Amino acid sequence: MESGNEVLVQDLFETLGEDLDFAVVAGKVGLKNSIHAPEVQRPGLALAGFLDYFDSKNIQIIGQTELAYMSARPEAVMIRNWSAYLSHHPPLVIVTRELFLAPALLEIADRLGVCIFSSPKKTDFLIHKIGLYLERELAPTEMIHGVLMDVFGLGVLIQGESGVGKSETALELLQRGHRLVSDDIVEVRKMRQEILRGKSPDLTKHHIEIRGLGILNIRQLYGASAVVDEMDVSMVAKMERWREGYEYDRLGLDQEKTMILGIEIPSILVPVQPGRNIAIIIEVGAMNQRLKNMGVHVAEEFSLRLEKILEEKKI
C-alpha cells in the first residue's frame, strides 16, 4: 500500500534512532530519500537476482538468514546480485543483530546512494516498530472541523455549524468525567483495518475555546485524566439547531452514517433546543452505540415486539 504522504529517511532516523540503536554505515546521501510505503520487507529472492516482483518502495530488512545466504555465494555472484538489488533504489536497507556487510557491498551502497542502517535489535522487533511508525505517519489524513471526545471508551466526533455549542457540550461532558481528545480541529488518519484515528494538532492539544471565557487548558484545569492524546473515531454526533416541522427520528431504526476518508461511521443527529441537555443525549447515544457494537439493537427489538403484539391482536 502506498500513501500520498512521505517520510524522509532522516526523519525515521531522528525519531526511532535512539530507541532502535540505529547507526548509518553507508549511503549517507540516502538520508534525504523519501519513504512512501508503510511496509517493511525482507528481500527474499531479490538477493538471488530474481527481481521481477521486487517492490522497491518498501524499506528492506537484512537479517541473519539473508546474510548467511549472501555469505554462502561466490563473491562475484554476491556483488552482482547486490548491485542489481540496490540498483532499484529502495529508500533504506537495515541490517539487524549487529551483523556486518562486506566492505565491497557498503561501497556499492555509497555509490548508488542507498542508505544502510545497522541495529542490534532482532529482525521481527524492528519490522514491528518501524511498521507502526510508518503506518501512522503515512496514513491518509484529513483535518475535520469538530470536537473529539472519549465517551465511555468510544471516540465520539461532535460536529455542527459554528456557534451551535460543540465546545460547551464538550465542557459538560468533561464535567461528567469524560475525556477531551481535540477541540475545533481534529486530525483524522485512516489506519489499516479500516480504522479512523483522531488526534489534536500540536498547537491546540489539551485546549478548548469557550465563548466568553476564551482558551482553556483542560489538562491544567481537570488534570491529566481528563485528556487523551488520540482515539479511534467510532461515532459521529451531528448537532443542529431545532427545525420546526422537521420529522426527527423517534425510533432509531434507521442507522445514519457519515463518510470520512472513505469509511462509514455510525452517526446520530442531535437537534439543539433550549432545555435539552445535549451532553446527556450524546452520552446515552454513545452507550447505545456500544450496545449495537455488541449486537444489541434496542430499537429493532422493540419494533419486533410491537409487531408481535399487533399480530396477536389480529388473531
Secondary structure, DSSP 8 states (H G I E B T S, - for coil): ---S--EEHHHHHHHHHHHHT-EEEE-GGGGG-EE----EE--GGGGGT--TT--TTSEEEE-HHHHHHHHHS-HHHHHHHHHHHHTT--SEEEE-TT----HHHHHHHHHHT-EEEE-SS-HHHHHHHHHHHHHHHHS-EEEEESEEEEETTEEEEEEESTTSSHHHHHHHHHHTT-EEEESSEEEEEEEGGGEEEEE--GGGTTEEEETTTEEEEHHHHH-GGGB-SEEEEEEEEEEEE--TT----SS--S-EEEEETTEEEEEEEEEE-TT--HHHHHHHHHHHHHHHHTT--HHHHHHHHHHHHHHHHH-
